[in-house]
Amino acid sequence: MPNPIIKINNLSKRYRIGAKEERDKTFREAIMDWVCAPIKNFIELRNLTTFKNNDSENVIWALKDVSFEVNKGEVLGIIGKNGSGKTTLLKVLSRITEPTNGFAELQGRVSSLLDVGTGFHPELTGRENIYLNGAILGMRKKEIEKKFDEIVAFSEIGKFIDTPVKRFSSGMWVRLAFAVAAHLEPEILLVDEVLAVGDIAFQKKCLGKMEDVVKGGRTILFVSHNMGAIRNLCKKAVWIDSGKVVEKGDVDKVIKDYEKAQMRQVDKSSYIIERNPEEIKNSSFYVNRIEMFNGENERTTLFRCNEKLNLIVNFAGFPLTNKYSVEFQIYNELGQLVSTGASGLYHAKHFNGKVKKIKIGIGPLTLTRGKYRILLKVLSGDKYYDIWENAAGFNIIECQPFKTNQDMSTFRQGVCVLQQSFDEIG
């Protein structure tokens, strides 16, 4: 039998946006503004909370008629691109902001881990904030004391626990905030992408703790752009776009449909990169434009394992010699070098100085899921004309390198998948 612990019904949140630029005022106008300020301030304050039917140009719906239920002990992933309304939804559920329309019912104690700084008083120490958060959740002092040592140990900031949190780095703040949220045993835990602030080792530790929380039967709403983490932790997902629910249901199907939509809607600016002139003002010969394609000659930045990536590289200026060569380096999101290529060194290929456009083919890409960036170098002999560190970026969104019935689409172990075989020889 379904046992909803969260009920969301036609939840909407509207914000007023924008402000018109005004020219500088004359002295007479400034005096008149000062005289009329009380009336003007009253009207502006009333307008901030009043929306007219024809006011659509000045408002934005961060959420629009969102409805779904979450059962007790369920872990729900919430996915969507930046600005889709995911964080606004968690803020409404956390009672940080009021909805414009609709309502949400939450049964039980709610703990949230949203923006860095939410829920902590900056003037209080780490120790004092732990007790404050526990008290807000309705816990007794003895209950908090039983968990205190676990919280401090998990956060790894023991020697700073009596320091005001306003002096904490963002990483220290997140460590303590997550430790508090996960250990004070709320019935409902709301977690945003704030985990991305911490280092990789701590993120893994947090995800491990969340798995323990799941096993404890608590309910979690988890917002993340890490589809692997969503798949590992959640059985169901909700996809939100432009404040509306696009799809909800089985996590694998929702993510698959979401990623398909992403591939169709890649921003043009991400696969056509124009160089900032400030980066190259001292170079005589440089890369000024890149276009990225897949093996089907479609512009994109999203690839699957074993697909080919093609770069069209445009040059500007004039080389000081008749020939030049090009190198590339690919780095993962941890900053690790995962692959290199060099036209001159590896292929003895040098381009005539008059050539201003070349094609670089990379692949098949045997990389695991994740984000990658490309560094480009232009050189002649030992002289570098140009080094463009963040020339382009791409994502491997699915890794299914072998023909197998086993789902490997979220495979992220290591940085690459090598061709391999297993044969009987005796």
C-alpha positions in Angstrom: 0.0 0.0 0.0 1.4 3.5 -0.9 2.2 5.5 2.1 2.9 9.1 1.0 5.0 11.1 3.4 5.3 14.1 0.9 2.2 15.3 -1.1 2.8 18.1 -3.6 -0.3 19.5 -5.3 -0.3 22.1 -8.1 2.7 23.8 -6.5 3.7 27.1 -8.2 6.2 29.8 -7.5 6.3 33.2 -9.3 9.0 35.8 -9.1 9.2 39.4 -10.4 12.2 39.9 -12.6 14.1 42.7 -14.2 14.5 46.4 -13.6 14.5 49.2 -16.1 17.7 51.3 -16.4 17.2 55.0 -15.7 19.3 57.9 -16.9 21.0 60.2 -14.4 18.6 62.6 -12.8 18.9 66.4 -12.7 19.2 68.2 -9.4 15.5 69.2 -9.6 14.4 65.7 -10.3 16.5 64.4 -7.4 14.8 66.9 -5.0 11.4 65.8 -6.2 12.2 62.1 -5.7 13.3 62.8 -2.2 10.0 64.6 -1.5 7.9 61.8 -3.1 10.0 59.0 -1.7 7.5 57.8 1.0 4.7 57.4 -1.4 6.9 55.9 -4.1 8.3 53.3 -1.6 4.8 52.3 -0.5 3.7 51.7 -4.1 6.9 49.7 -5.0 6.4 47.6 -1.9 2.8 46.9 -2.8 3.8 46.0 -6.4 6.4 43.5 -5.2 3.6 41.4 -3.8 0.9 42.2 -6.3 0.7 40.6 -9.7 -1.6 41.8 -12.5 -3.0 39.7 -15.3 -1.1 41.7 -17.9 2.2 41.6 -16.0 3.6 38.5 -17.8 6.6 40.3 -19.2 7.9 41.1 -15.7 7.4 37.8 -13.9 8.8 34.3 -14.3 7.3 31.0 -13.1 10.1 29.2 -11.3 7.5 26.4 -10.6 4.2 25.8 -12.4 1.6 23.3 -11.3 4.0 20.7 -9.9 2.3 17.7 -8.5 3.7 14.3 -7.3 3.9 12.2 -4.2 6.8 10.5 -2.4 6.2 7.4 -0.2 7.9 6.8 3.1 11.3 5.4 2.7 11.5 6.3 -0.9 14.5 8.1 -2.5 13.5 10.4 -5.4 15.9 11.9 -7.8 15.1 15.3 -9.2 16.8 16.1 -12.5 16.8 18.9 -15.0 19.1 21.5 -16.5 20.2 24.6 -14.6 17.4 27.1 -14.0 14.7 24.5 -14.4 13.2 25.0 -10.9 14.8 22.1 -8.9 16.3 24.2 -6.1 13.2 26.4 -5.9 11.2 23.3 -5.3 13.4 22.2 -2.4 13.3 25.7 -0.9 9.5 25.7 -0.9 9.5 22.2 0.7 12.0 23.5 3.3 9.7 26.4 4.1 12.5 28.9 3.1 10.1 30.5 0.6 6.3 30.5 0.3 4.6 29.1 -2.8 2.4 31.4 -5.0 -0.2 28.7 -5.6 -0.8 25.1 -4.5 0.5 23.4 -1.4 2.9 20.7 -0.1 2.3 18.4 2.8 5.3 16.9 4.6 4.9 14.5 7.5 7.8 14.4 9.9 11.0 16.2 10.7 12.7 17.8 7.6 16.4 18.5 7.3 17.8 20.2 4.2 21.1 20.7 2.6 20.7 23.5 0.1 22.9 26.5 -0.6 26.1 26.9 1.3 25.2 28.8 4.4 21.5 27.8 4.7 20.6 26.7 8.2 23.8 28.0 10.0 24.2 31.1 12.0 27.5 32.6 10.9 28.3 34.2 14.3 27.9 30.9 16.2 30.6 28.2 16.4 30.3 24.8 14.7 29.4 23.2 18.1 26.6 25.8 18.7 25.2 25.3 15.2 25.0 21.6 15.7 22.9 22.1 18.8 20.8 24.8 17.1 20.0 22.6 14.1 19.1 19.7 16.4 16.8 22.0 18.4 15.1 23.2 15.2 14.4 19.6 14.4 12.7 19.2 17.8 15.5 17.0 19.2 16.3 17.0 22.9 19.8 18.0 24.1 20.6 14.3 25.1 19.7 13.1 21.6 22.0 15.6 20.1 24.8 14.8 22.5 24.6 11.1 21.4 25.2 12.1 17.8 27.7 14.9 18.4 30.9 12.9 18.2 29.8 11.1 15.0 28.9 14.4 13.4 32.3 15.9 14.2 34.2 12.8 13.1 32.3 12.6 9.8 32.9 16.3 9.0 36.7 16.0 9.7 36.8 19.5 11.1 37.3 18.6 14.8 39.9 21.2 15.6 37.7 24.0 14.2 34.5 22.9 15.9 34.6 25.9 18.4 35.4 28.4 15.7 32.6 30.7 14.4 31.4 29.2 11.1 31.7 32.6 9.3 35.4 31.8 9.3 34.9 28.4 7.6 35.8 27.8 4.0 32.9 26.7 1.7 34.3 23.2 1.8 34.4 23.1 5.7 30.9 24.6 5.8 29.5 21.9 3.5 31.3 19.1 5.4 29.7 20.2 8.7 26.3 20.9 7.1 26.1 17.5 5.5 27.2 15.8 8.7 24.5 17.6 10.7 21.8 16.9 8.1 22.6 13.2 7.8 23.2 12.3 11.4 20.4 14.2 13.2 17.9 11.6 12.0 15.2 13.6 10.2 12.3 11.7 8.6 12.8 13.6 5.4 16.2 14.7 3.9 16.3 17.3 1.1 19.7 17.4 -0.6 20.7 19.8 -3.4 23.8 19.8 -5.7 25.7 21.6 -2.9 27.8 18.4 -2.5 29.7 19.6 -5.6 31.5 22.1 -3.4 33.4 19.4 -1.5 36.4 17.5 -2.7 35.9 14.2 -4.6 36.8 12.0 -1.6 34.3 13.7 0.6 31.6 13.5 -2.1 32.1 9.7 -2.2 31.9 9.7 1.6 28.6 11.7 1.5 27.1 9.4 -1.1 28.1 6.4 1.0 26.4 8.0 4.0 23.3 8.7 2.0 23.1 5.0 1.1 23.2 4.2 4.8 20.4 6.8 5.4 18.3 5.1 2.6 18.8 1.7 4.3 17.5 3.3 7.5 14.1 3.8 5.8 14.2 7.6 5.6 12.8 9.6 2.7 15.2 11.6 0.5 14.7 14.1 -2.3 18.1 14.3 -4.1 18.8 17.0 -6.7 21.9 16.3 -8.8 23.4 16.6 -12.3 25.4 13.4 -11.6 23.2 10.8 -13.3 25.3 8.0 -12.0 24.6 9.0 -8.4 20.9 9.4 -9.2 20.8 5.9 -10.7 22.7 4.4 -7.7 20.6 6.0 -5.0 17.1 6.3 -6.5 14.5 4.0 -8.0 12.3 6.8 -9.1 13.0 10.2 -10.6 11.2 13.4 -11.6 12.4 15.5 -14.6 11.6 19.2 -14.2 12.0 21.8 -17.0 11.0 25.4 -17.0 9.3 24.9 -13.7 7.1 22.0 -14.9 7.2 18.3 -14.5 8.1 16.7 -17.8 8.2 13.1 -16.7 8.2 11.1 -13.5 8.6 7.4 -12.9 11.3 4.7 -13.2 14.7 6.3 -12.8 16.4 4.6 -15.8 13.6 5.6 -18.2 13.4 9.2 -16.9 17.2 9.7 -17.2 17.3 8.1 -20.6 14.5 10.4 -21.9 16.2 13.4 -20.3 19.6 12.7 -21.9 18.0 12.2 -25.3 16.3 15.6 -25.0 19.7 17.1 -23.9 21.3 15.8 -27.1 18.6 17.4 -29.2 18.9 20.8 -27.4 22.6 21.3 -27.1 23.4 25.1 -26.9 25.0 26.3 -30.0 27.6 28.2 -28.0 28.9 25.0 -26.5 29.9 23.3 -29.8 30.9 26.5 -31.6 33.5 28.2 -29.5 34.8 31.7 -30.5 38.0 32.7 -28.9 38.1 35.7 -26.5 40.5 38.3 -28.2 42.0 39.2 -24.8 43.5 35.7 -24.5 45.5 35.9 -27.8 46.4 39.6 -28.1 50.2 38.8 -27.9 50.1 35.8 -30.3 51.1 36.0 -34.0 49.4 32.8 -34.9 46.5 31.3 -32.9 43.3 29.3 -32.8 40.3 31.7 -33.0 37.4 29.3 -33.5 36.4 25.6 -32.9 33.4 23.5 -34.0 32.7 20.1 -32.6 30.9 17.2 -34.4 30.2 13.6 -33.9 30.9 10.8 -36.4 27.5 11.5 -38.1 28.6 15.1 -38.8 26.1 16.4 -36.2 27.2 19.4 -34.0 27.1 18.3 -30.4 29.1 18.1 -27.1 27.4 14.9 -25.9 28.9 11.6 -26.9 28.5 7.9 -26.1 31.4 5.5 -25.5 33.0 4.4 -28.8 31.7 7.4 -30.8 34.1 9.6 -32.7 34.7 13.3 -32.0 35.7 15.7 -34.8 37.1 19.2 -34.2 37.1 21.8 -37.0 39.9 24.2 -36.0 40.2 27.7 -37.5 43.4 29.8 -37.2 44.1 33.5 -37.5 47.3 35.5 -37.9 50.5 34.4 -39.6 53.1 31.8 -38.5 56.7 32.9 -38.4 57.7 29.7 -40.2 56.4 27.8 -43.2 55.1 24.9 -41.3 53.3 24.2 -38.0 51.8 21.3 -36.1 48.9 20.9 -33.6 48.7 19.0 -30.3 45.7 18.2 -28.1 45.3 17.0 -24.5 42.1 15.7 -22.9 41.5 16.1 -19.2 38.8 14.6 -17.0 36.8 16.6 -14.4 39.5 15.8 -11.8 42.1 17.5 -13.9 43.8 14.2 -14.8 45.4 13.9 -18.2 43.6 11.0 -19.9 44.8 11.2 -23.6 47.1 13.2 -25.9 47.5 13.6 -29.6 50.1 15.4 -31.8 50.1 15.8 -35.5 53.9 16.3 -35.8 55.2 13.8 -33.1 52.7 10.9 -33.7 51.9 11.3 -37.4 54.8 13.4 -38.8 52.1 15.7 -40.1 53.0 19.4 -40.5 50.7 22.0 -42.0 51.7 24.6 -44.5 51.6 28.1 -43.0 48.9 29.1 -45.5 46.5 26.5 -44.1 44.0 28.2 -41.8 41.5 25.4 -41.2 42.1 21.8 -40.2 40.1 18.8 -39.0 41.1 16.7 -35.9 39.5 13.3 -35.6 39.6 11.8 -32.1 38.2 8.3 -31.3 36.5 6.1 -31.0 36.2 7.6 -27.5 36.7 4.7 -25.1 36.2 7.0 -22.1 33.9 6.3 -19.1 31.0 8.6 -18.3 31.8 12.2 -17.2 32.9 15.6 -18.3 36.1 16.3 -20.2 37.9 19.3 -21.6 40.3 19.7 -24.5 43.6 21.7 -24.4 45.0 22.8 -27.8 48.6 23.7 -28.7 49.9 25.2 -31.9 53.7 24.9 -32.4 56.6 24.9 -34.9 59.6 22.9 -33.7 60.1 23.8 -30.1 58.3 27.1 -30.3 54.7 27.4 -29.1 52.5 29.9 -31.0 49.4 29.3 -28.9 48.2 27.3 -25.9 44.4 27.3 -25.4 43.8 25.6 -22.1 40.0 25.3 -22.2 39.5 25.2 -25.9 36.4 22.9 -25.8 34.5 20.6 -23.5 32.4 17.5 -24.0 30.5 14.9 -22.0 30.4 11.1 -22.3 26.8 10.5 -21.3 26.6 6.7 -21.8 29.3 4.0 -21.6 28.1 0.7 -23.1 31.4 -0.4 -24.8 30.6 -4.1 -25.2 27.7 -6.2 -26.6 26.3 -7.5 -23.3 22.9 -7.8 -21.7 24.3 -6.2 -18.6 23.6 -2.5 -18.3 26.9 -0.6 -18.3 25.5 2.7 -19.3 26.6 4.4 -16.0 30.0 2.8 -15.9 32.5 5.2 -14.4 35.3 3.1 -13.0 38.7 4.3 -14.2 39.0 6.8 -17.1 38.9 4.6 -20.1 37.6 1.2 -21.3 40.2 -0.9 -23.2 39.3 -3.5 -25.8 39.5 -6.9 -24.1 38.9 -10.6 -24.6 38.5 -13.7 -22.5 39.3 -17.1 -24.1 39.6 -20.7 -22.9 43.1 -22.1 -23.7 43.1 -25.2 -21.6 
